Amino acid sequence: MFQSHDMKGVYPIIGMFGIAAILGIYLLTLVLANKNTSKGVAFAHGFMAILALAMLIVYSLSNIDGPAECVVLFGIAAFGGLVLIYKDLSGKPIPKWLALGHGIIAVLGFVFLILFACHHTSMTSVTDSPENQVSREKNL
C-alpha cells in the first residue's frame, strides 16, 4: 500500500494550492475593504483548494511519511472556508478575523508543503545520484 515518495505527484498539488492562494488573496482584499466578494472567484478558489486537498490526501495515504501536517492544516482551513462561503452566500457579514485566520492557516499548510517538497526533492536527488545508481547496479 505505501510507497516511497514520488515527488512528481506533489508539484501539481503545490501549483493548485498556489492558484487557490492567489484567488484567496484577492478575496481577502475585498473582505478587508468591506466590499462584496466575487462569487465566481470564491467558487474557483474553493474548487481549486478542495481539489488540491483531495489530491494531497490521496498522496499522503499512498506514501510513507506523507505530509500529514499539511493535510491537517489545509483541512482546518477548508472548514473555515466553508463557514466563510456560507456566510457570504447567506448575505451575512464575513468576519475579518475568520477570513484572516483561514488565510493564515492555509499559508502555514502551503509553507509546510513547500518545505516537504524541498526536503524530499533534495533527499531524492542525493539517493538517486549517478554514484548511488552505479553502486546499486554493482550490488545487483
N, C-alpha and C positions, 0 to 999 in steps of 0.2 A: 504493500500500500504506500509506504513512504519512500521517497526517492531523495537523492542528493539534490541540491539546488540547481534548477535550470533558470539562470538569470534572464534568459530571453523572455520569460513569462512576466517578469516584474516590470520591464520597461514600458509596455503598453499601459499597465496599471498606473505607473507614475505619470505618463502622458495624460491619461484620462482624468486623474485627480488634479493635474496641473490645469487642464481646461476648466474643470469644475471650480478650481480656486480663482481663476481669472474672472469667471462669471460671478462667483461669490463676492469677490472684492467690489465689483460693480454694484451688486445688490446691497452690500453693506454701506456703500457711499450714499445710496438712495435712502436707506433706513436712517442713517445718522443725520441726513439733511432733511428728515421729515417729509420726504417725497414718496409718492406711490411707486411701488416696485413694478417692474415689467413682469407680467405673469409668464410670458413666453420664456424670458431669461430665467425666471425662477424654476420653471419646469425643466428647461435644458440643464440648468445647474444640478437640480435634484436627480435627473435621469443619469447624467454623467457620473455623479458621485455614487449613486446606488449601483450602477453597472460596474464601476471600478471596485466598489466594496465587495460585490458578489464575486468578481474575479479574484480579488485578494483573499477572500475566504477559501475559495477553491484552491488557490495556490498554496495557502498556509496549511490546509488539510492534507495536501498531497506532497508536501516537502518536509523533511526532517528539520526541526528548528525553524519553522516558518515564522514570519514576523507577527506573532500573536498580539504583541502590544499595539501594533498598528491597527489590527482588526478591532481591538477593544476601543481605542481612541476614535477611530472612524465610526464605529458603532454608536458610541455616545454622541458624536457629532451628528450622525444621521437621526438619532432620536430627537435631538434639539432642532434639526432641520424640519422634521415632521411637525413639531409644535409650531415652528415659525410659519410654515406654509398653511397650516390650519388657521392660525390667527389672521394671516394675510387674506386667505380666501373667504373667511367669515367676516371680514371687514373690521376686525378688532385691531387695536393698535399693536404694533410689533414692539416688544420691549427691547430697547437698545442693548441692555445688559445681556439679554439672551442671544441677540444677533452677534454681539462681540464674543461671548463665551463659545458659541457654536463655531465661529471662525477661528478662535484661538485653539480650541481642541482639535479642529481639523488641521490647522497648521502644524501642531505638535505631531499628529499622526503622519503628516506628509514629511516632516523633518526626519522622524524615525524611519520612515520607509526609504528615504534617500540614503540615510546612514546605513541601513540594512543592505541596500543595493551596492553602495560603495564598498562596504566591508566584504561582502561576499564576492563582488567582482574582483577585488584585489586578491582574495583567497583563491578564487578560481584561476586567475592568471598565474599565481605562484604554483599551484598544484598542477596546472596544465602547461607549464613552461616546457620548451623543447628538451631541456636536460632531463626533466622528470619523465617525459614521454619516452625518451630513449632508454632511460634506466628501467622503466616499466616493461618496455618491449624486450630488453635483455633478460628480465626475470621470467618472461613467458617462455 
